[in-house]
């Protein structure tokens, strides 16, 4: 990754954080909880520029502009809202599980080869 890409990424992240800080307080609180949840669950595409987090901020900005409360936008079960957002996304957990399966297959093949 070039230094220019790092600098550009930091600029995008700062702009993203500024958008979050401009939201009403209730939206900011729910956004932080969503962000924590998503960081733990680990969707691979979670960038600020054009990723999931920016989409959430877009949705929250629209909801706030129309006078809706944040739970009117997300529903009362915020974790379920997150799960729905990432249901078709590849997560780091998925990648890890795939690597475990692959290692298991390698080990089985190695054992099979040794018993011949």
C-alpha positions in Angstrom: 0.0 0.0 0.0 1.5 3.3 -1.0 1.8 6.3 1.3 -0.7 8.2 -0.9 -3.3 5.4 -0.4 -2.8 5.5 3.4 -3.2 9.3 3.4 -6.3 9.1 1.2 -7.7 6.4 3.5 -7.2 8.6 6.5 -8.9 11.6 4.8 -11.9 9.4 3.9 -12.1 8.1 7.5 -11.9 11.6 9.0 -14.7 12.8 6.6 -16.7 9.7 7.6 -16.3 10.4 11.4 -17.3 14.1 10.8 -20.5 12.9 9.1 -21.2 10.7 12.2 -20.6 13.5 14.6 -23.1 15.7 12.6 -25.9 13.2 13.3 -28.3 13.7 16.2 -27.0 12.1 19.5 -29.4 9.1 19.4 -28.1 8.3 15.9 -24.5 8.6 17.0 -25.0 6.3 20.0 -26.7 3.6 17.8 -24.1 4.1 15.1 -21.3 3.4 17.6 -23.0 0.3 18.8 -23.5 -0.9 15.2 -19.9 -0.2 14.4 -18.7 -2.2 17.5 -21.0 -5.1 16.5 -19.8 -5.1 12.9 -16.1 -4.9 14.0 -16.7 -8.0 16.1 -18.6 -9.9 13.5 -16.0 -8.9 10.9 -17.6 -8.4 7.4 -14.7 -8.1 5.0 -16.0 -5.1 3.2 -16.4 -2.6 6.0 -14.5 0.5 4.6 -15.6 4.0 5.2 -15.3 5.3 1.7 -17.9 3.3 -0.2 -18.5 0.4 2.2 -21.1 -0.7 4.6 -20.4 2.0 7.3 -20.9 4.8 4.8 -24.2 3.3 3.7 -25.3 3.2 7.3 -24.5 6.9 7.7 -26.4 7.7 4.5 -29.4 5.8 5.8 -29.1 7.6 9.2 -28.7 11.0 7.6 -31.9 10.4 5.6 -33.8 9.2 8.7 -32.7 12.2 10.7 -33.6 14.6 7.9 -37.1 13.2 7.7 -37.5 13.5 11.5 -37.5 9.8 12.3 -36.0 8.4 15.5 -33.1 6.1 15.0 -35.0 3.0 16.1 -37.6 3.8 13.5 -34.8 3.4 11.0 -33.1 0.3 12.4 -36.0 -1.3 14.3 -35.8 -2.2 18.0 -33.4 -5.1 17.5 -30.2 -3.4 16.3 -28.2 -6.6 16.1 -30.8 -8.1 13.8 -30.6 -5.0 11.7 -26.8 -5.5 11.4 -27.2 -9.2 10.6 -29.6 -8.4 7.8 -27.1 -5.9 6.4 -24.3 -8.4 6.2 -26.3 -11.6 5.5 -24.8 -11.9 2.0 -21.4 -10.5 2.9 -18.3 -12.6 3.4 -17.0 -12.3 6.9 -13.6 -12.9 8.4 -15.3 -15.8 10.3 -16.2 -17.3 6.9 -12.6 -17.0 5.7 -11.3 -18.6 8.9 -13.8 -21.5 8.7 -12.8 -22.1 5.1 -9.1 -22.2 6.0 -9.9 -24.7 8.8 -11.7 -26.9 6.4 -8.9 -26.7 3.9 -6.3 -27.6 6.6 -8.5 -30.5 7.7 -8.6 -31.8 4.1 -4.8 -31.4 3.9 -4.3 -33.4 7.1 -6.7 -36.1 6.0 -4.9 -36.4 2.6 -1.5 -36.5 4.4 -2.7 -39.3 6.7 -4.2 -41.2 3.8 -0.9 -40.9 1.8 1.1 -42.2 4.9 -1.1 -45.3 5.3 -0.5 -46.5 1.8 
